Amino acid sequence: MAVDNKDFEELNRRKNEWVELRQKHQQLVNASSQEERNQVIPNTPQEGAHTQPATAGEKVSNFFYQYKVRIILIAAAVLFAALCLYLFLSPERYDMEIVLYADNSYSPQQVTEMTEQLEGISQGLKDGDQNLNINFDQINSESQQTDVNAGYQTRLNMTFYLDSSFLYLCSEDAYNNLSGLEDVTLADLSSLGNSKNLEQDRYRVNDNPLFASMGEEDLYLVACDVSMVDEGNLGKYQEAMDLFARIVAAENNES
């Protein structure tokens, strides 16, 4: 029986396609990389294909997107640590330091009550018609240990070089020690009022209601002389002397 030429051509085409498919299958089996597989079948999709960022801005944006949670947590931790460090290294600043230089040690409650009384009469001395923020630096004038006493003496000497320490609340013995220091000159207080407790360079505070919390021990308020004050601190010094005058006036107003 004769075979039609068209049928023969169709059979031959299918045979060639089958052979080609077998060859491609074998090439795919033997291919060791995705690139070689793409050469066999160009339309085969790449596994895990992605576009690399082209610019620096895209790289930064991509990095932040990938690690944004970690970056936010790290930034928050750094800010918190910086705040803690700032608070630790930056103690509270006071408008005025008054040195409590006495034989006895006073309780925090006693000192706090006295401080609140003095701050209460200081309104208007500070800019903005506010009260002063006052701190008492307590130094013990007596110690059985020589090295400890020397340490207290060093602290006392240092207060004369601070820009906020011009007033000293002293016991009798501490006053004698203070007035006996060669480098210390106490201010003349005779112009501050007419109180019977006001002497030339000291003011006895025991009859003053502002100091009622301090007990019965004789205490004297003194001030360093203006000659010991740097020119840049004269404003603070005048502020301290104005407070001193108000303290004396508070006793007279009570009597």
C-alpha positions in Angstrom: 0.0 0.0 0.0 1.4 3.4 -0.9 2.2 5.9 1.9 1.0 9.4 1.4 3.9 11.9 1.4 2.0 14.2 3.8 1.6 11.5 6.3 5.3 10.6 6.0 6.3 14.2 6.6 4.1 14.4 9.7 5.6 11.3 11.1 9.1 12.5 10.5 8.3 15.9 12.2 7.0 14.2 15.3 10.0 12.0 15.4 12.3 15.0 15.3 10.3 16.8 18.0 10.5 13.7 20.2 14.3 13.4 19.6 14.7 17.1 20.5 12.7 16.8 23.7 14.8 13.8 24.7 18.0 15.8 24.1 16.7 18.8 26.2 15.6 16.4 29.0 19.0 14.9 29.1 20.6 18.4 29.0 18.5 19.4 32.0 19.4 16.3 33.9 23.1 17.0 33.2 22.9 20.8 33.9 24.8 21.7 37.1 23.6 25.3 37.5 20.5 27.4 37.0 22.3 29.3 34.2 22.9 26.1 32.2 19.2 25.2 32.7 18.2 28.6 31.4 20.2 28.0 28.3 18.3 24.8 27.6 14.9 26.3 28.4 15.2 30.2 28.3 11.9 30.8 30.0 12.6 28.8 33.1 12.2 31.1 36.1 15.2 31.7 38.4 15.0 30.4 41.9 15.1 33.2 44.4 15.7 35.9 41.8 15.6 39.5 43.1 16.8 42.9 42.0 19.9 44.3 43.7 19.6 48.0 44.9 21.4 50.2 42.4 21.9 53.4 44.3 23.2 54.3 47.8 19.8 55.5 48.8 18.1 52.3 47.7 20.7 50.3 49.7 20.1 52.4 52.8 16.3 52.0 52.4 16.6 48.3 51.8 18.9 47.9 54.9 16.4 49.9 57.1 13.5 47.8 55.8 15.3 44.5 56.6 16.5 45.6 60.1 14.1 48.4 61.1 12.9 46.7 64.3 16.5 46.1 65.5 17.5 49.6 64.6 14.6 51.1 66.6 15.3 49.0 69.6 19.0 49.8 69.5 18.3 53.6 69.1 15.8 53.5 72.0 18.4 51.7 74.2 21.1 54.3 73.3 18.8 57.2 74.1 17.8 55.7 77.4 21.5 55.1 78.4 22.4 58.6 77.3 19.6 60.1 79.5 20.7 58.0 82.5 24.3 59.1 82.0 23.2 62.7 81.8 21.2 62.6 85.0 24.0 60.8 86.8 26.7 63.2 85.7 24.6 66.4 86.0 23.5 66.8 89.7 20.8 69.3 90.5 22.0 72.9 90.3 21.1 75.2 93.1 20.8 79.0 93.1 22.6 79.2 96.4 24.8 77.0 98.6 24.9 77.7 102.4 27.6 75.8 104.3 26.4 74.3 107.6 29.7 74.2 109.5 29.1 72.9 113.0 30.2 70.5 115.8 27.0 68.5 115.7 25.4 66.6 112.8 21.9 67.6 112.0 19.2 65.3 110.5 18.0 65.7 107.0 14.6 66.6 108.3 16.0 69.5 110.4 17.9 70.8 107.4 15.0 70.4 105.1 12.7 72.4 107.3 15.2 75.2 107.7 15.8 75.2 103.9 12.1 75.5 103.1 11.8 78.4 105.5 14.6 80.3 103.8 13.4 79.5 100.4 10.0 80.9 101.4 11.4 84.4 102.1 13.5 84.5 99.0 10.7 85.3 96.5 11.8 88.0 94.1 15.6 87.6 94.6 15.7 85.3 91.6 14.8 86.4 88.0 11.2 85.8 87.2 10.0 86.5 90.8 10.7 83.0 91.8 12.0 81.5 95.1 15.7 80.6 95.4 16.6 76.9 95.2 18.9 76.6 98.3 21.1 73.7 99.3 22.9 73.2 102.6 26.4 71.6 102.5 26.9 70.1 105.9 30.5 69.9 107.2 31.4 68.6 110.6 34.0 70.8 112.3 35.1 68.2 114.8 36.3 64.7 114.3 38.3 62.2 116.4 40.2 61.1 113.4 42.9 63.4 112.1 42.6 62.4 108.5 38.8 62.8 108.5 39.2 66.2 110.1 41.7 67.2 107.4 39.2 66.1 104.8 36.5 68.3 106.3 39.0 71.2 106.4 39.8 70.7 102.7 36.1 70.7 101.9 35.6 73.9 103.9 38.5 75.7 102.0 37.0 74.6 98.7 33.7 76.3 99.4 35.3 79.7 99.3 36.1 79.1 95.6 32.5 78.1 94.6 30.3 80.6 92.7 27.3 79.9 95.0 28.8 79.5 98.5 28.9 82.9 100.4 27.0 82.2 103.6 28.0 79.9 106.5 25.9 78.7 109.4 28.4 77.9 112.2 28.5 76.7 115.7 30.5 78.7 118.2 33.7 76.6 117.8 33.3 76.4 114.1 33.0 80.2 113.9 36.2 80.6 115.9 37.9 78.2 113.5 36.5 79.9 110.5 37.4 83.4 111.6 40.9 82.3 112.5 41.8 81.2 109.0 44.4 83.4 107.4 42.9 83.5 103.9 39.3 84.1 105.1 37.8 87.5 105.7 34.2 87.7 107.1 31.8 90.5 106.0 30.8 93.4 108.2 27.1 92.8 108.9 26.4 96.0 110.9 24.4 97.5 108.1 21.9 94.6 107.8 19.6 95.6 110.7 19.3 96.4 114.4 18.8 93.0 115.9 20.3 92.3 119.3 21.7 89.1 117.8 23.6 90.9 115.1 27.2 91.4 115.8 29.9 92.9 113.6 30.6 89.8 111.5 28.1 87.2 112.7 24.4 86.8 113.4 23.0 84.5 116.1 20.0 82.7 114.6 18.5 80.9 117.6 15.8 83.6 118.2 14.8 83.6 114.5 11.7 81.5 113.7 13.3 80.5 110.4 15.8 78.3 112.2 13.4 76.8 114.8 14.1 73.2 113.5 17.8 73.4 114.4 17.5 72.9 118.1 19.1 74.8 121.0 22.7 74.8 120.0 24.0 78.4 119.4 24.4 78.8 115.6 25.7 81.9 113.8 25.2 83.0 110.3 28.2 84.7 108.7 29.2 85.7 105.2 32.5 86.0 103.4 33.7 89.5 102.6 33.2 90.9 99.1 36.9 91.1 98.7 37.0 87.3 98.4 34.5 87.2 95.6 35.5 87.1 91.9 34.0 89.9 89.8 31.9 87.4 87.8 30.2 86.2 91.0 29.3 89.6 92.4 25.7 89.3 91.3 25.3 86.0 93.2 27.1 87.4 96.2 24.6 90.4 96.3 21.8 87.9 96.1 23.2 86.1 99.1 23.5 89.3 101.1 20.0 90.3 100.2 18.8 87.0 101.6 20.8 87.6 104.7 19.1 91.0 105.2 15.7 89.3 104.9 16.7 86.7 107.5 17.5 89.4 110.0 14.3 91.2 109.1 12.3 88.0 109.7 13.4 88.0 113.4 12.4 91.7 113.8 9.0 91.1 112.3 8.4 88.2 114.7 9.3 90.2 117.8 
